[in-house]
Every structure is written in structure tokens, then in C-alpha cells.
Amino acid sequence: MDQNERMRIRDLAATYASAVDRRSYPLLASTFGDKGKLVLPSRLAQAGGVIVGGTAIAEHIQRLHAVYETTFHILGQQLIELDGERGSGETYCTAHHLFEHDKVQVDRILHIRYDDTYHSVKGSWRFAERRVNLVIVDYRPVTSQLAAL
């Protein structure tokens, strides 16, 4: 596989994560084509199902952001297979979602394996489908350790 194409797909995954965290919805929408799909598991309380189209996906993420003060995605290993202008792969991610519950700040940590299919549009890679597989969901209170210093 051409290493340049591999890097472009890694950049696609990084752009998705950055756009979610920075709440850059037009950028997020651009990572999918008009027919691109985000497949959500039923374990996500507000979700479950398939969202089609970059704009609809960005609008869905924007609604989720109303719940969270901030998000922070950390990408891990990525496996990619390409066949011409199509490809598939998986990307590992740990995603932090901060919110307040009963006057305590909580970090909802999602350990995700994205199963992806890609397609090239005029030389630019997009997600044809991004399937969110939740491996572990963890909730942790966020505390300040400054008092101990």
C-alpha cells in the first residue's frame, strides 16, 4: 500500500477526533461523504442506529455536546487495508467526556474500536461508514489534586 494514502487515512481519523473535540461541525461533516454513515451502538443511551450524511452526523454530535462540557479523544493503533479507491480498517480510541452530575464533575470514558470503510473522492479520503464499537465504558469522578501540593 502507498504510504501516502495510509497517512491520509490516519489524518482522516485524526481530523474526525479533532473536529469533535473542537466542536468544528463543518470540518466533522467533511470527513464523511453525502452518503457516509455513522453506525451507533444501542449501548449509547441517546443513540443507537444509523445516521446518514456528513451534515446529519455533525448535527447529531452537536446535540450530544449539549450534555458534555468538553470531550478529548486519544487515538491508538490503526489498521488499514486499501483496494484502489476503497478501503477498510479499524482505529482504537479512548474518548473522555466531561459532565457534571450531582455537583461532581464526571469523566465518562469510552474505549472505542471504530470499524471503518473508506472511499476516495477526487483524491481525498472520506468515511463511507464508521461503526462505533464500545469495548469499555467507565465513569470516574474528576477531582482536583491541587490542595495536596
LOMILO-155058 format. One record per residue: z negated, y negated, x of N, C-alpha, C in turn; residue number from 1. Coordinates in steps of 0.2 Angstrom, whole numbers, m for minus. Each point is the difference from the previous one (the first is absolute). Layout:
> Z,Y,X,Z,Y,X,Z,Y,X,NUM
...
This chain:
> 0,6,4,0,m6,m4,0,m6,4,1
> 4,m5,m2,0,m7,4,m7,m3,0,2
> m3,m1,6,m6,m3,0,m1,m7,m4,3
> 6,m4,0,0,m6,m3,m1,1,m8,4
> 3,5,m2,m1,1,m8,m7,2,m1,5
> m3,4,4,m7,2,0,m5,m6,0,6
> 2,m4,4,m5,m7,1,1,m4,m7,7
> 6,0,m2,1,m4,m6,m3,3,m6,8
> m1,6,m1,m4,3,m5,m7,m1,1,9
> m2,1,6,m8,m2,2,m1,m7,m2,10
> 5,m5,1,m1,m7,m2,0,0,m7,11
> 3,4,m4,0,0,m7,m7,1,m3,12
> m3,6,3,m6,2,m2,m5,m6,2,13
> 0,m3,5,m4,m5,3,1,m7,m5,14
> 6,m1,m2,1,m6,m4,m3,1,m7,15
> 1,6,m3,m3,2,m6,m8,m2,0,16
> m3,3,5,m8,m1,1,m1,m7,1,17
> 3,m3,4,m1,m8,2,1,m4,m7,18
> 5,2,m3,2,m4,m6,m6,1,m6,19
> m2,6,0,m6,1,m5,m6,m4,2,20
> m2,1,7,m6,m4,2,1,m7,0,21
> 6,m3,1,0,m7,0,2,m3,m7,22
> 1,5,m5,2,m2,m6,6,m4,m1,23
> 5,3,4,7,m3,1,4,4,m5,24
> 0,m1,m6,4,4,m5,7,0,0,25
> 4,m5,2,7,0,1,2,5,6,26
> m4,m1,6,1,5,5,m2,7,m2,27
> m5,1,m4,m1,7,m2,5,3,m4,28
> 3,m4,m5,6,2,m4,6,2,4,29
> 1,m4,6,6,1,4,m1,7,4,30
> m6,3,0,0,7,3,3,5,m4,31
> 1,m1,m6,3,5,m5,7,m3,m2,32
> 4,4,m2,6,m2,m3,m1,m1,m8,33
> 5,m2,m3,0,m1,m8,m3,6,m3,34
> 2,6,2,m1,6,m3,m6,4,4,35
> m3,m3,5,m5,3,4,m6,1,m5,36
> m4,6,2,m5,2,m4,m7,1,4,37
> m5,m3,m3,m7,2,2,m3,5,m4,38
> m2,5,2,m3,6,m4,m7,0,1,39
> m4,m2,m5,m8,0,1,m3,6,m3,40
> m5,2,3,m4,6,m2,m4,m2,m6,41
> m2,5,m4,m4,m1,m6,m7,m2,2,42
> m2,2,7,m7,m2,2,m1,m7,1,43
> 5,m4,0,m1,m8,0,m1,m2,m7,44
> m6,m2,m2,m3,m2,m6,5,m4,m4,45
> 3,m5,3,4,m5,m4,7,2,0,46
> 2,6,3,7,1,1,2,7,m2,47
> 3,4,4,3,6,m2,7,m1,m3,48
> 5,3,3,7,0,m3,4,m3,5,49
> 6,m2,m2,6,m3,4,1,m7,m1,50
> 1,m4,5,2,m7,m1,7,m1,3,51
> 5,m2,m3,6,m1,2,2,m7,2,52
> 3,m1,6,3,m7,1,m5,m4,5,53
> 2,m3,5,m4,m4,4,m4,m5,m3,54
> 3,m4,m5,m3,m5,m4,m6,3,m4,55
> 1,5,m3,m5,3,m4,m6,3,4,56
> 2,3,6,m5,3,4,m4,m6,3,57
> 3,m6,2,m4,m6,2,m5,m2,m5,58
> 3,m1,m6,m4,m2,m6,m6,5,m1,59
> 1,6,0,m6,5,0,m5,m1,5,60
> 2,m1,6,m5,m1,6,m3,m7,m1,61
> 3,m5,m3,m3,m6,m1,m5,0,m5,62
> 1,4,m6,m5,1,m5,m7,4,3,63
> 2,5,5,m6,3,3,m4,m5,5,64
> 3,m5,3,m3,m4,4,m5,m5,m4,65
> 1,0,m6,m5,m4,m4,m7,4,0,66
> m1,6,2,m6,4,0,m3,m1,7,67
> 4,m1,5,m2,1,7,0,m7,4,68
> m5,m2,3,m1,m6,4,5,0,6,69
> 1,6,3,5,1,5,1,7,1,70
> 6,1,4,2,7,1,2,0,8,71
> m1,6,3,2,1,7,2,7,1,72
> 7,0,2,3,7,1,1,1,7,73
> m2,6,2,1,2,7,4,6,0,74
> 6,0,4,5,5,0,m2,5,6,75
> 1,6,m2,m1,6,5,7,3,2,76
> 0,6,1,6,4,2,5,m1,m5,77
> 7,1,2,5,0,m4,5,5,2,78
> 3,4,m4,5,5,1,6,m2,m4,79
> 6,0,3,6,m3,m3,6,5,2,80
> 4,2,m6,6,4,1,5,m4,m3,81
> 6,m1,4,6,m4,m3,6,5,0,82
> 4,m2,m5,6,3,m1,5,m5,m3,83
> 3,m3,5,5,m6,m1,m4,m6,m3,84
> 2,m2,m6,m3,m6,m3,m6,2,m5,85
> m2,6,1,m6,3,m4,m5,3,4,86
> m6,0,m2,m6,3,4,m6,1,m4,87
> m4,4,3,m7,1,m3,m5,0,6,88
> m6,0,m3,m6,0,5,m6,m1,m3,89
> m5,0,4,m7,m1,m2,m4,m5,4,90
> m4,m4,m3,m4,m5,4,m7,1,m2,91
> m4,0,5,m8,0,m2,m2,m7,1,92
> m5,m1,m5,m3,m7,0,m7,1,m3,93
> m4,m5,3,m7,m1,m2,0,m7,m3,94
> m2,m1,m7,1,m6,m3,m7,m2,m3,95
> m2,m6,3,m7,m3,m3,2,m5,m5,96
> m5,1,m6,1,m5,m5,m7,m2,m2,97
> m1,m7,1,m7,m3,m1,0,m3,m6,98
> m6,1,m4,m2,m2,m6,m7,m1,m1,99
> m2,m4,m5,m7,0,m1,m2,4,m6,100
> m6,4,0,m3,4,m5,m7,m1,0,101
> m3,m2,m6,m7,m2,0,m3,m4,5,102
> 4,m5,2,m2,m5,5,0,3,7,103
> 3,6,1,1,3,7,7,0,1,104
> 2,m2,6,7,1,2,1,7,2,105
> 6,3,m3,1,7,1,7,1,4,106
> 1,4,4,6,2,3,3,7,m3,107
> 5,m1,m4,3,7,m3,5,2,6,108
> m1,5,3,4,2,5,5,6,m2,109
> 6,m1,0,5,5,m2,3,3,7,110
> 0,7,0,3,3,6,6,3,m4,111
> 6,m3,2,6,1,m3,5,4,4,112
> 4,4,m2,6,3,3,6,m2,m5,113
> 4,m5,3,6,m2,m4,6,5,1,114
> 3,3,m5,6,4,1,5,m4,m2,115
> 5,m2,4,5,m5,0,7,3,0,116
> 5,m3,m4,7,1,1,2,m7,1,117
> 5,0,5,3,m6,2,8,0,m2,118
> 2,m6,0,8,m1,0,1,m7,3,119
> 6,0,3,2,m6,4,5,m4,m5,120
> m1,m6,0,4,m5,m4,2,m5,5,121
> 7,1,1,3,m5,4,m3,m1,7,122
> m2,6,3,m4,1,6,m7,m2,0,123
> m3,m1,m6,m7,m1,0,m4,5,m4,124
> m5,3,3,m3,6,m4,m5,m3,m5,125
> 0,4,m6,m4,m1,m6,m3,6,m2,126
> m6,0,m4,m3,6,m3,5,1,m6,127
> 2,6,0,3,3,m6,m6,2,m5,128
> m5,3,3,m6,3,m3,m5,0,4,129
> m6,m3,m2,m6,1,4,m6,3,m5,130
> m2,6,2,m4,4,m4,m7,m1,4,131
> m5,m2,m4,m7,m2,3,m4,7,m2,132
> m2,3,6,m4,6,m1,m7,m2,3,133
> m5,0,m5,m7,m2,2,m3,7,3,134
> m2,m1,6,m4,6,4,m7,0,m1,135
> m3,m6,1,m7,m2,0,m1,m7,m3,136
> m5,0,m5,m2,m7,m2,m7,m1,1,137
> m2,m5,3,m7,m1,2,m2,m7,m1,138
> m6,m1,m3,m3,m6,m1,m6,m2,4,139
> 0,m5,4,m5,m2,4,m2,m7,m1,140
> m7,m2,0,m2,m6,m1,1,m4,7,141
> 2,m6,m1,1,m4,6,m6,m5,1,142
> m3,1,6,m6,m3,2,1,m5,6,143
> m4,m5,0,0,m4,6,m5,2,5,144
> 2,1,6,m4,2,6,m2,m6,4,145
> 1,m6,m2,m1,m6,4,m8,m1,1,146
> m4,2,m5,m7,m1,0,m3,4,6,147
> 3,5,1,m3,5,6,2,m3,7,148
> 4,m5,0,2,m2,7,m5,m5,3,149
